[in-house]
Amino acid sequence: MTHDVIFETVKRNVLAVLPDVEPGQISIDGKLSDLGANSVDRADVVTLTMEDLGVTIPITEFQDVSDLRSLVTVLEKHA
């Protein structure tokens, strides 16, 4: 699975969890918190994306995730 496909999956789930966010606001170097996501929203985005990609990743893998690029990188390692 490619980096771009994973990012598009994350982006789709961000839009599902945060319906007030416009697609143009989501960039690979952006942060979910900057889009108004709280900790529950961030967990929902990660969970939905893992389900869509068919992967299970221990939560500890996400401890250093600070932006969407680092989230995509973690997901890419397991996809």
Legacy VTK file of the C-alpha trace (Angstrom):
# vtk DataFile Version 3.0
C-alpha trace
ASCII
DATASET POLYDATA
POINTS 79 float
0.000 0.000 0.000
1.393 3.384 -0.985
1.967 6.462 1.133
-0.595 8.376 -0.958
-3.300 5.722 -0.547
-2.778 5.660 3.211
-2.889 9.468 3.410
-6.130 9.547 1.405
-7.609 6.959 3.783
-6.567 9.062 6.789
-7.982 12.173 5.118
-11.317 10.467 4.417
-11.567 9.418 8.064
-10.635 12.892 9.318
-13.501 14.279 7.249
-15.855 11.623 8.679
-14.865 12.338 12.284
-14.587 16.121 11.882
-17.440 17.105 9.530
-16.733 20.853 9.883
-13.264 20.461 8.354
-12.908 21.208 4.647
-10.791 18.801 2.545
-8.394 21.621 1.635
-7.556 22.159 5.302
-5.985 18.701 5.602
-2.314 18.527 4.681
0.288 15.837 5.237
2.235 18.136 7.581
-0.854 19.244 9.489
-1.892 18.171 12.967
-5.257 16.774 13.946
-5.344 19.067 16.964
-4.979 22.088 14.639
-8.128 20.891 12.877
-10.013 20.887 16.174
-9.668 17.191 17.003
-9.647 16.222 20.650
-8.088 13.003 21.955
-11.249 10.968 21.284
-11.452 12.310 17.718
-7.794 11.428 17.117
-8.363 7.907 18.440
-11.405 7.556 16.164
-9.402 8.612 13.101
-6.676 6.081 13.919
-9.142 3.271 14.647
-11.199 3.870 11.497
-8.065 4.051 9.370
-6.651 0.822 10.794
-9.988 -0.873 10.075
-10.019 0.446 6.491
-6.447 -0.721 5.925
-7.022 -4.069 7.634
-4.182 -3.641 10.118
-3.862 -3.920 13.868
-1.159 -1.802 15.452
-0.364 -1.592 19.170
-1.268 1.808 20.603
2.324 2.261 21.788
3.379 2.604 18.137
1.515 5.914 18.003
3.140 7.584 21.004
5.533 9.651 18.870
2.934 10.645 16.260
2.735 14.417 16.122
1.337 15.132 12.658
-0.374 13.364 9.783
2.942 12.541 8.102
4.135 10.610 11.155
0.726 8.906 11.435
0.907 7.802 7.798
4.476 6.556 8.358
3.392 4.344 11.276
0.457 2.985 9.284
2.678 2.409 6.243
5.087 0.252 8.264
2.249 -2.157 9.065
0.214 -2.058 5.861
LINES 1 80
79 0 1 2 3 4 5 6 7 8 9 10 11 12 13 14 15 16 17 18 19 20 21 22 23 24 25 26 27 28 29 30 31 32 33 34 35 36 37 38 39 40 41 42 43 44 45 46 47 48 49 50 51 52 53 54 55 56 57 58 59 60 61 62 63 64 65 66 67 68 69 70 71 72 73 74 75 76 77 78
